[in-house]
């Protein structure tokens, strides 16, 4: 599939590996609800994250006391479940950000395009399958 001018389709295992970190990052900006989280992720170029993936993840984060959920009345419609980081969630986000940064640095060292100041290929010049 040619990705020129289109959003890339990320390998599913990449998205699964980083989704919790990204959700925690979205929640760092303040309380929000599931659909808005999914919209932020899509708007950032991560693609569509379906409710069947997002809500179990939010439930798991809530069970780990990283996220707190509360119901709020809707504006002329049904109520919504809002999610926000707990203090433990903020601490975990910081820890995971540091780990992610180190992981990316180490991974890049293994990739030829990132060694010795080589020119880094741009996604819009590549084709993916």
C-alpha positions in Angstrom: 0.0 0.0 0.0 1.4 3.4 -0.9 1.2 5.8 2.1 1.9 9.0 0.2 -0.5 11.6 1.4 -2.3 9.2 3.7 -2.0 8.2 7.3 0.2 5.1 7.6 -1.2 1.9 8.9 1.0 1.0 11.9 1.7 -2.7 12.7 -0.9 -3.8 15.3 1.8 -5.0 17.8 3.4 -1.5 17.7 0.1 0.2 18.6 -0.6 -2.4 21.3 2.8 -1.8 22.8 2.4 2.0 23.1 -1.3 2.4 23.6 -1.3 2.5 27.4 1.4 5.1 27.4 -0.4 7.2 24.9 -3.7 7.0 26.8 -1.9 8.0 30.0 -0.4 10.9 28.1 -3.8 12.1 26.8 -5.2 11.9 30.4 -2.3 14.0 31.6 -4.1 17.0 29.9 -7.1 16.5 32.2 -10.3 14.4 32.6 -12.0 13.3 29.5 -14.2 10.5 28.2 -13.5 7.5 26.0 -14.6 8.8 22.7 -12.6 12.0 23.1 -9.5 9.8 24.0 -10.0 7.8 20.8 -10.4 11.0 18.8 -7.1 12.4 20.3 -5.3 9.2 19.4 -6.6 9.3 15.9 -5.9 13.0 15.5 -2.3 12.2 16.5 -2.0 9.8 13.6 -2.2 6.6 15.5 -5.3 5.4 13.6 -8.7 4.3 14.9 -8.7 2.8 18.3 -12.0 0.9 18.7 -14.0 0.9 21.9 -13.4 -2.9 22.3 -9.7 -2.1 22.7 -9.9 1.3 24.5 -12.4 0.6 27.3 -10.8 -2.7 28.6 -7.5 -0.8 28.7 -9.1 2.1 30.7 -10.7 -0.5 33.0 -7.4 -2.2 33.5 -5.7 1.2 34.3 -8.6 1.9 36.7 -8.0 -1.5 38.4 -4.3 -0.6 38.8 -5.3 2.7 40.5 -3.7 4.7 37.7 -7.0 6.1 36.5 -10.1 7.2 38.3 -13.5 7.1 36.5 -16.6 9.2 37.4 -20.0 9.6 35.7 -21.0 13.1 34.7 -24.4 14.2 33.4 -24.5 14.9 29.7 -25.4 18.2 28.1 -28.9 17.3 26.9 -27.9 13.6 26.4 -26.8 10.6 28.3 -24.2 10.8 31.0 -20.6 10.0 30.2 -17.9 8.2 32.1 -14.9 10.5 32.5 -11.4 9.3 33.2 -8.6 11.1 34.9 -5.1 10.2 36.2 -4.6 9.5 39.8 -1.4 10.6 41.6 -0.1 7.1 41.0 -1.1 7.4 37.4 0.9 10.6 37.0 3.9 9.0 38.7 3.6 5.9 36.4 3.3 8.2 33.3 6.6 9.9 34.2 8.2 6.5 34.7 7.0 5.1 31.4 8.0 8.3 29.5 11.6 7.8 30.7 11.6 4.1 29.9 10.0 4.8 26.4 12.6 7.4 25.6 15.4 5.0 26.5 13.8 2.2 24.5 13.5 4.4 21.4 17.1 5.5 21.8 18.3 1.9 22.0 16.1 0.7 19.2 17.3 3.5 16.9 20.9 2.4 17.4 20.0 -0.9 15.8 18.5 0.6 12.7 21.0 1.4 9.9 19.0 4.5 8.8 19.7 6.2 12.1 23.4 5.4 12.4 26.3 7.8 11.5 24.0 10.8 10.6 22.7 9.0 7.5 19.8 10.6 5.8 16.7 9.3 7.5 14.1 8.1 4.9 10.8 9.9 5.1 7.6 7.8 5.3 6.0 9.5 2.3 8.7 8.2 0.1 8.2 4.6 1.1 5.8 1.9 0.3 4.5 -0.5 3.0 2.7 -3.7 2.7 
